[in-house]
Amino acid sequence: MLKYLLKRMGLMIITFFIGIFLYFTFIKLIPDNHIPQLSMDDLHYQQLVEREGWNKPIPVQFGLWIKNIVTTGSFGFSKDYRRDVSKVYFGRVPATVKVNIVPYLISIPLAIVIGVIAALYKNKFIDHLISVGIIVFISVPTFVTYVFAQYLFYYNLGWAPDYKIADASEIAIKGQWYGITTYFMPIILITIVSIPGAARTIRAELTEQLTQDYILLAQSKGLTRRQAVFRHALKNAIAPFLPGMVIGIIGVISGSVIVEQIFRVNGTGGLFLAAFNSRDYNMVMLATVFSQFIGLIAAILSDISLTFFDPRVRVGSGKIQSWKI
């Protein structure tokens, strides 16, 4: 296990640096299109270009960027916010986490329950009902679901206190409870659209497990079908689902541009989009590097998690191997 982890960490570092160099190069190839405002002094931008080395070749810029991170811990200066990008970006992370963490924690157990029910009642009415619901929510784009819910529950029925999440100024005027209630609709909607894909995976995996010989053996020894499912089959069905569950942490931290734009969340997703549109290179790089780093760590954790849920699997020599029973 230790040898495997060290090897994966080494590969992760190599992949990480190759990835961020490619991202850096592609971002720098995008035209700047900076136009100074009329009757405004452009001295600040010119100083920033000189300070960050944007007038130098791309490899030199990348070296300066890495040097600043190592020596000063700075990911660069934001031309839009006129301060260090890390202070701006990580200041937005709490807003993103607040709107994504609850749906993430709720959707996983609900998806498992729904997938198990569909598998236990395969080809029966409840399975068909769940399958239709899954197909509908997977087929309809998420932004359509969000906008329709806003129209129905806020503009039409008036059940939601607001179509968006309240900001600090609105909470100061209307109260803390009002701010909390504005989270209800987004959290419910994000949870609903997060369930179908995971539930479909659980149903497919569990259905396959129920046809295996070890289930028949367990039932022949006196276990009921449900006991065999919850004691043996479910653990094996969840194992392939774990990587996606762990990697879902990226969405919790990095946010979603669609969610944050529709519900006016002042989080990292909207910040990345605005930075990309305005060519705020340092902000785009920080968001990209942070997401890639979290993704690589999550990938390693997902591989390790398999060894805890499936005893037949052991990690070693750079690959996952199955033990014979």
N, C-alpha and C positions, 0 to 999 in steps of 0.2 A: 504493500500500500504506500509506504513512504517513498519508495523508488518511483512509483507511478506518479505520485503527487509532485515530486521534484521535477520529473520529466514534463508533466503537464504545465507546471509553473514556468519552466524554461521556454516551452513552446508558446505559452501565453504571452510572455514578454516579447518574444520575436514577432509573433503575430500582431501584438499591440503596436510595436514601433513601425512595422511595415504598414499597418493600417492607417496610423495617424499621419505618416509621411505621405501616403497616397491622398488622404483626405486634405491635408495641407496643400498639396500640389494642385489638386482639382479646384479647391476653393480659390486659390490665388490666381488660377487661370480665368476665373470669372472677371469680366471687365468691372472696374471700380465704378465708373459712371458718376464720380463725385462732381457735383456742380455747386459752386459757392453761391450762397444766397445774395440777392441784389443788395447793394449798399452795406454788405456785412464783411467784416475783416475775416479772411480765411487763414490767418496766421496760426490759429489753433490746429487746424488740420495739417498744415505744412509741418508744424513742429511734431505732430503725431507721426507723420510719415517718416520723418528723420529719426525719431525716437525708436520706432518699431522696426526700422530698416525696410520699409515697404518699397523703397526705391532701389533695392539691391536684388540680385538674382534669387530665385526661389530657394535653392539649396542653402544659400547664406542666410536667408530669412528664417528657414527652418532651424538652422543651427543657433541663431540668436534667440529664437523662441524657446528652444529646449534649454539653452543656457540660462535664460531668465527664470524658467521654472525651477531649475536645479539650484541656482544661486540665491534667488530672492523669493521663490515660491509664488511668483506672479505669472498668470496666464496671459497677461497683456492688458492694455488699456482700452476701454470702450470708447469709440469715437462718438457714440450716441449719448451715453450716460456720463462720460467724462470722469470715470473712475475705474478702478480695477474690476475686471469682468467677473472675477470669482465672488466678490462682494454682492454684485447684482444678481448673478445666477443662483448662488446658494441661498440668497435671500428670498428667491421665488420658490425654492423646493418645498417649504412647508405648505404653501397654498396648493401645490400640485398633489402632495401626499394626502392632504386632508380630504380632497375630493375623490381620490383613487383607492386609498387603503381599505376603506370599509367595503366597497364593492368587491375588491380583490379577496378579502377575507370571507365574505358571505357567499360569493359565487362559487368558490371551490367546493365546500360541503354540499351546497344545493345541487351543483352539477353532478356530484357523485351520487347523491340520493336519486335524482331524476334518471341518471344513466342506469343505476341498479334496478329501479322499478321497471324501466323499459325492457331491460334484459330479462328480468324474472317473468314478465308478462309478454314475452315476445309473440308477435303476430296476433295479439289480442287487442281489444278496443283501446285500452289505456296506452299500449305501445304505439298504435297508429296515431292516437291523439298527440302524444309526445313527439313523435316523428314529424307530424305536420307542423307543430309549433317550432321545432328546431329548423325545419326547412324554411319556414317563413322568415324567422329572425336572422338566419344566415344569408338568405337571398336579398332581403331588404337592406340597403346601405344604412349604416348607423346614424348618419346625419339626418336621413329621412325620418327615422324613428324619433330622434330628439326633437326635430322641428315640429313634427305632427303632435308629439306629446305637449310641447309648449303651447301650440294653438288650442289643443283640446282642453287641457287642464288649467291653463292660465287665462287665455283670451276668451274661450268659449264657456267653460264650466266655472271658472274662477276658484277652483279648489286649491291651486298653488298660490302662495303669497307673492311670487314674482317669477318671471320667466328666466331669470338669471340668479347667480349667487350674489348675495349682498356684499358690497365692499365695506371698508372700515368706516367711511363717512356715513353710509346708510345705517350701519349697525349703531353708530353713536347717536343717531337721531331716533331710530325706531326701536332700539333695544336689542339685547343679546338674543332673546328668544326668536325674534324675527329673523336674525341672521342664521340661527340654527335651522329654522324651518325652510329657508331657501335652499338648504342642502338636500332636503328630502327627495324632491323630484329628480335632480341629477343623479343622486346615489342609487335610487331605485332603477332608473333607466340604464345606467352603466352596468348595474348588476344583472339586469335582464338580458342585455345584449352580450354579456360575457359568458352566460351559462350555456347557450346552445352548442357551441363548438366543443367545449369540454365534455358536456353530457353525451354528445354523439360519440366521442372517443371512448368514454367509459362504457357505453352500451356496446360498441363494436368489440372492444377487448373482452368484456365480461361474457358476451355471447359466445365468443370463441373459446374462452376458458371452460364454459359449461359443457362443451362438447368433448373435452379432454377425458382421458381414461381415469385420471386420478379423482375426478368428481364422481364417476360411476363407482370407483373403489370405495370412496368415502361414504357414499350412500349405501353400498352393500354392507358396510360395517355398522350401519344403524343410524347414520346422520340423516336428517331431513334435507330436502333440497336447499332450504334457506340456511340451515346450519352449515352445509357444505360451501355455500356461497360466501358467507360472512367469515368463516374460519379459514378458508383456503383460496377460493377463486378470486375474491375481491382484492386480496393483496397482490396477486399476480396481474390482475387487470389494471391496478393503479400504477404499477411500476413503469409502463411506457408513458403514462400521463405525467409523471414527476418532472421530466425536463421542462415541459411547457409550463408547469406550475411554478417552478423555481425561476425560470427566465421571465415569467410575468412580473417579477419584481422590477424589471426595467421600466415597464409601463407605469408602475406606481410612482417611481422617482422621476422619470423623464417626462411623463405626462403625455397627453394626446392633443395635437393641434386642433382637431375637430371639436373635442369636448370643451377645450378652453376657449375657443372662439365662440361657440354657440352659447355657452353658459357664462361667458365673460369672467373666466377664472384668470386671475393675474398670476399665472404660473410659468413653468419653464417651457411648455410647448409653445405658447404664444410668444414668449420671449425669443425662442429660436427662430420662429417664422419672421418676426419683425427684424431680427438681426440679419437674417439671410436676405431679406428684401432691401435692407439699407446697406448691405455689404459691410456689416460690422464683423470683420474677419475674426477677431479674437474671441468674440462672444460665440460665434458659430463653432469655432474650434474647441472651445471649452465644453460646449454642450455635446459635441460629437465625441470628444475624447472621454468624457465622463460616462456617456451611454455605452461606449464600446468597452470601457473598463468594467462597468457593472455587468455587461453581457458576458464577458469572458469569465469573470468570477462566478456568475450564475451557472455557466456551462459546466465548470468544474464541480460545483456543489451538486448539480443535478446528477452527474455521474456517480459521485460519492453516495448520494442518497439512495441509489439503486441497491447498494449493498445492505442497507438497513431494512428495506422493504421486501427484498427477495433474497433469501439465504442461498439460493442456487447460483447466485451471481457473485463473483469476486473480481476485484480490480487488480490487475497486475501486469507488468511488462508492457505497459502502454496500451493495453486493450482490455476489453471486458470479456471475460470467459465464463462459460456456463459449466457448473458442476453437474455431473451425472448423478441421478438419484438412485 
